[in-house]
Amino acid sequence: MTRLLTLAALALAGVSGSAAAQLTGAGATFPYPIYNKWFSDYAAKTKVEINYQSIGSGGGIKQIQEQTVDFGATDGPMSESEMSKAKGGPIMHFPTVLGADVIIYNVPGITKSLKLTGPTIADIFLGKITKWNDTRIATLNPGQNLPNTDILVVHRSDGSGTTYVFTDYLATISPEWEKTVGRAKEVKWPTGLGAKGNEGVSGQVKQTPGSIGYTELAYARQNSLAFAHVQNSSGNFVEPTIASITAAAAGAKLPPTTDYRVSIVNASGKGAYPIASFTWLLIYRNQADAAKGKTLKDFLKWAYTTGEKSAAALDYAPLPGDMTKRLIARLDSIKTP
Amino acid sequence: MTTDGSAASVSAAAAPDRTDGRSLAARIVGSSVGDRIYIAAITGFALCVPLLLALIFYEVAVAGWPAFREFGFGFLTSSNWDPVHRQYGAASAIFGTMVTSIIALVIATPLALGVAVFLSDYAPSWLRQPVGFLVDLLAAIPSVVYGLWGIFVLIPVLRANVMPFLRDTLGLGATPFFRGPAYGPSMLAAGVILAVMVLPYISAVSREVLLAVPRSQREAALALGATRWEMIQKAVLPYARSGIIGGVILGLGRALGETMAVTMLIGNRHDISASLFAPGYTMASLIANEFSEATDDLHLSALMAVGLTLLVLALIVNGIARWLVWRVARKAGGTP
């Protein structure tokens, strides 16, 4: 009996082990759905198991600094001080897909999407515009029947890359926001309620008439929330769509030596959506383990060629074509022993 | 089995004599060495618990110390929580924790006592078990589920019906406690959900204590001509008072530390406001919201300092409760 059990245990052990390296990663919650799909598609193709824990961008940065995971993921780029704390040397940022913050609102009685400019949004979130029928909103939306109700601002109570992108945009277009509030994953909001997670903000806005908030495009679409057309740097009011978000990355005009730790908010380009951002994978330039390093490079090459095609179906904007080509070439900079 | 015989056998076994002819097992089982090992093991297990508490205290205090060093006592009195400019003050969280817990107790204690009195003295015996079971089941519902119920059911009801009723119909809007716009997420909403979560604890303890009041107490009061309610009020409740207070403190302990349901309903705003309709913050939800994304050392230390404050608050509350119970028990023991 014991011999049978031992044989069974050995057989199971033999089946579960695999020759290719297993990878572990941790980080941002925003790209979790698309990473999940990529990892399962890649495992079906190559039998490489990649395990990802969506504990948040801050957690991903901490884990890759401590080298407890093979790669990290973040919605906000690492700062210089965070990079200096990385125990394994220099970290490279590889953007994977694009996300966008959309301005969701719940205003009963209006028929078309609201048009808002950056300074107007900043004033609303600063608490300076308090009623929906304020002249500053009304002049942008002629013909809309805006009610005389208070604006209830809803923001994130937890720290998040979504907040980072939104405050980055507001700090870029509003000097007052940059001075008083700043850009970070967690800020001191001048006004409004905090809700936990993108789902919290979406739920709160959906339930409360007269409220306004910000969330990722996927959440807004899935909850059938109305979202605003935001004016971009060329003066056009752009609706957040997959195409307009990809146009933001294309319009960013990054130099060839960029390390991709860049913000693409308020990007130039006629059709660019102004509140867009990359989400990145964090990988050490000098890989300690040859097999894992090679697996990482192979996976990223697959992601940039095949993976990007499944992004749009999940409401993520793929990177522009020429950018993926440059990123594939940049993979050669990852050194394995 | 005389006293002399057992004393003799004990003194014989106490001598560490290897050549007394008994087997090893018999020696360990019967000897005081075995007793000593047993006592040492039991004492070790018992000391583990306060040791663990001391360790938690120590770790949290060490991690939170930089924030106290940076901000001093102002950490507890300032409500300016600004991660970008590296200013941290936990006053709004402390205020919110205490206010929501007090609201929860004010709502839950009469209800729980009512349930307990009903089940112990008024309910027919076939009803006691099912109703008691259902009330205890409230304690088994996870906190997140309470939060979801709060968002989808409680807050709309509060916003549309209860808050306007309190503010306008009852005219309480004239007082500073029920002023301002009724958004829904507020300290009142958090207090109500905490009351529901805390009710089974108070009710379970009170029910046990009331059932433990001896029949002689009840029968004596009835014999003296008291009505049923007078019997409960004058003979049963005073007898059970210290136990009920203990149950209330147990509920308070749960209310102080409750995280998920509160953070979904309180509005998460760093404000100290007299109005119950206003959003607020609690210490537990502050830590839960910000801990995973905090990378700055001072930010992490500030969150640990908030945790330390919560620990100390819980200890103080429990200390006051123990003192109250001791005082009541002493007074009760002194009455003829």
Interface residues (C-beta under 8 A of the other chain):
Chain A: I55 G56 S57 G58 G59 I61 K62 E82 D150 L152 S157 D158 G159 S160 V181 G182 R183 A184 K185 E186 V187 K188 W189 G192 L193 G194 A195 K196 G200 G203 Q204 Q207 T208
Chain B: N80 W81 D82 P83 V84 H85 I151 F152 I155 P156 R159 P181 Y183 G184 P185 T263 M264 G267 N268 R269 H270 P279 S285 A288 N289 E290 S292 E293 A294 T295 H299
